[in-house]
Amino acid sequence: MNREWNDSQPIYRQLRDRVVAMILEGVLKEGDPLPSVRTVAAEYRVNPLTVLKGYQELANERLVETRRGLGMFVNPGARKLLLEGERQKFLGEEWPRIYANIQRLGLKPEELLDGKKIQSSAGAAKAKSAKADSPEEES
């Protein structure tokens, strides 16, 4: 997990989002234990109650379960549930902005699907521009 926090949202929410990302990326799998509240609090220098609140959000969403005396564990089906939710969130919130930007820039589907070529040509153009801007050494 990233050790930096930002001011855009509460730390417990950022912590929750980081655990969600770890589940989606497969770092935490179904049945895996979450790091203990004390460990996370000490490692990231946050109040244990903040960590607990972030974990409680995950439990409320039925992504993790508490096993008395053992800790919190990723529930079976958590990744699938998250994928469905994240896809809906992307399509409802992010995609409309991205689509509008694509329309504004006049990009074609072929250009979007061949992103690797665009990135490499953009990198080459950037390098060429940098070379043109640098003064040549005199011998």
C-alpha positions in Angstrom: 0.0 0.0 0.0 1.0 3.6 -0.7 2.2 5.4 2.4 1.0 8.8 1.3 -2.4 10.3 2.2 -4.1 13.1 0.4 -6.6 15.7 1.7 -9.3 14.9 -0.9 -11.1 12.4 1.4 -10.8 11.0 4.9 -7.9 8.6 5.6 -10.3 5.7 6.6 -11.9 6.0 3.2 -8.5 6.1 1.4 -7.5 3.0 3.4 -10.7 1.2 2.4 -10.0 2.1 -1.2 -6.5 0.8 -1.0 -7.7 -2.6 0.3 -10.3 -2.7 -2.4 -7.5 -2.1 -5.0 -5.5 -4.9 -3.5 -8.4 -7.2 -3.8 -9.1 -6.2 -7.4 -5.4 -6.6 -8.3 -5.3 -10.0 -6.7 -2.8 -9.0 -4.0 -5.4 -10.1 -1.4 -7.4 -13.2 -2.5 -10.6 -14.7 -1.1 -9.9 -16.1 2.3 -6.7 -14.1 2.9 -6.4 -12.2 6.2 -6.2 -8.4 6.2 -3.2 -7.0 7.9 -4.0 -6.4 11.6 -5.3 -3.0 12.7 -2.3 -2.5 14.9 0.2 -3.4 12.2 -1.5 -1.0 9.7 -1.8 1.8 12.3 1.9 1.5 13.3 3.2 1.1 9.7 1.2 4.1 8.3 1.3 6.2 11.5 -2.5 6.5 11.8 -4.8 6.1 14.7 -6.0 2.4 15.1 -9.6 3.7 15.2 -9.1 5.1 11.7 -7.9 1.8 10.5 -10.8 0.1 12.2 -13.3 2.5 10.6 -11.8 1.7 7.2 -12.1 -2.0 7.8 -15.6 -1.6 9.2 -16.6 0.0 5.9 -15.3 -3.2 4.1 -17.3 -5.4 6.5 -20.4 -3.3 6.0 -20.1 -3.9 2.2 -19.7 -7.6 2.9 -16.3 -7.7 1.4 -14.6 -8.9 4.5 -15.7 -10.8 7.6 -14.5 -10.8 11.2 -13.4 -14.1 12.7 -13.4 -13.7 16.5 -9.9 -13.9 17.8 -8.4 -14.4 14.3 -8.9 -11.0 12.5 -10.6 -10.0 9.3 -10.6 -12.1 6.1 -11.6 -11.4 2.5 -15.0 -13.0 1.8 -15.6 -15.4 -1.0 -17.0 -13.6 -4.0 -15.6 -10.2 -2.8 -13.5 -9.6 -6.0 -16.5 -10.4 -8.2 -18.7 -8.1 -6.2 -16.1 -5.3 -6.4 -15.7 -5.8 -10.2 -19.4 -5.4 -10.8 -19.5 -2.3 -8.6 -16.4 -0.7 -10.1 -17.6 -1.4 -13.6 -20.9 0.3 -12.9 -19.1 3.2 -11.3 -16.8 3.5 -14.3 -19.6 3.4 -16.8 -21.8 5.8 -14.8 -19.2 8.3 -13.7 -15.9 8.2 -15.5 -16.9 6.9 -19.0 -19.2 9.9 -19.9 -16.3 12.3 -19.2 -13.8 10.2 -21.2 -16.3 9.8 -24.0 -16.9 13.5 -24.2 -13.1 14.1 -24.3 -12.8 11.6 -27.1 -15.5 13.4 -29.1 -13.9 16.8 -28.4 -10.5 15.6 -29.6 -12.0 13.9 -32.7 -10.3 10.6 -31.9 -11.2 7.5 -34.0 -11.8 4.0 -32.5 -8.7 2.7 -34.4 -6.6 5.3 -32.7 -7.9 4.4 -29.3 -7.4 0.7 -29.8 -3.9 1.1 -31.1 -2.8 3.0 -28.0 0.6 1.4 -28.0 1.5 2.8 -31.4 0.3 6.3 -30.3 2.4 6.2 -27.1 5.5 5.1 -28.9 5.1 7.7 -31.7 4.4 10.4 -29.0 7.5 9.3 -27.2 9.6 9.5 -30.4 8.1 12.9 -31.2 9.0 14.1 -27.7 12.5 12.8 -28.0 12.9 14.4 -31.4 11.6 17.7 -30.0 14.0 17.6 -27.0 16.9 16.9 -29.4 16.0 19.8 -31.6 15.7 22.1 -28.5 19.1 21.2 -27.0 22.1 23.2 -28.2 24.7 21.2 -30.2 28.1 20.9 -28.7 30.9 22.6 -30.6 34.1 20.6 -31.3 
